[in-house]
Amino acid sequence: MSEYVTVEVEFAEDPDIADLLVNQILTQADEEVYSSARDGDEGSPLAQMLFAAVDGIKALTIAEDCLTITRDPAFPWETIIDEVRDALRDWYL
């Protein structure tokens, strides 16, 4: 495992969707899709942690090294991204 967790952000055409590319393996399974926080409550431990730790995530897709986040537009991307980055660092380190 890398000593550091890095996150690169790629914004989609939809202003409420972004891909966060992470330098860690997020899942060994096929893509995990959570269309709501309620779905995340019954999902993988990583999904549960992200929905609990980060306000503003409406939907989440977890792929091998990418999180696709759909946000609640009431929450700024800067806050969501910073909180996801912090949560992932705590998770992996």
KEMI-678110 format. One record per residue (C-alpha): residue in one letter; z, x, y. Coordinates in steps of 0.2 Angstrom, whole numbers, padded with zeros to 4 digits, always signed. Each point is the difference from the previous one (the first is absolute). Example, Ala and Ser with C-alpha at 12.3 -4.5 7.8 and 13.67 -1.06 7.14 Angstrom:
# KEMI-678110
A+0039+0062-0022/S-0003+0006+0017/
This chain:
# KEMI-678110
M+0000+0000+0000/S-0004+0006+0017/E+0014+0005+0011/Y-0006-0011+0014/V-0006-0018+0001/T-0015-0001+0011/V-0008-0017+0006/E-0018-0001+0007/V-0005-0017+0008/E-0017-0008+0000/F-0001-0016+0009/A-0012-0014-0007/E-0011-0011+0011/D+0013-0013-0001/P+0014+0006+0012/D+0014-0006-0011/I-0006+0010-0015/A+0002+0019-0003/D-0001+0012-0014/L+0014+0013-0001/L-0006+0015-0011/V+0015+0009-0007/N+0001+0017-0009/Q+0011-0007-0014/I-0005-0010-0015/L+0006-0018+0005/T-0004-0008-0017/Q-0007+0005-0017/A-0005-0018-0003/D-0015-0009+0006/E+0000-0006+0018/E+0015-0011+0004/V-0003-0014+0011/Y+0014-0010+0009/S-0006-0014+0012/S+0017-0003+0007/A+0018+0007+0000/R+0005-0012-0013/D-0013+0007-0012/G+0007+0017+0005/D+0017-0005-0005/E-0006-0002-0018/G-0011+0015+0001/S+0002+0019-0003/P+0015+0009+0006/L-0010+0008+0014/A-0007-0017+0006/Q+0017-0007+0000/M+0007+0015+0010/L-0014-0001+0013/F+0001-0019+0003/A+0019+0002+0002/A+0000+0016+0011/V-0015-0004+0012/D-0001-0016+0011/G-0017-0006+0003/I-0009+0003-0017/K-0008-0017-0004/A-0010+0006-0015/L-0001+0017-0010/T-0012+0008-0012/I+0006+0015-0009/A-0013+0012-0008/E+0002+0017-0007/D+0001+0009+0017/C-0003-0014+0013/L+0010-0014+0007/T-0010-0014+0008/I+0011-0010+0012/T-0003-0016+0008/R+0012-0002+0014/D+0007-0014+0010/P-0008+0002+0017/A+0017-0002+0009/F+0004+0017-0006/P-0008+0015+0007/W-0009+0012-0012/E+0009+0015+0007/T+0017-0007-0006/I-0007-0005-0017/I-0008+0016-0003/D+0016+0010+0005/E+0011-0011-0011/V-0012+0002-0015/R+0000+0019+0002/D+0019+0001+0001/A+0002-0012-0015/L-0012+0010-0010/R+0008+0017+0004/D+0017-0008-0005/W-0008-0006-0016/Y-0008+0016-0005/L+0012+0013+0006/
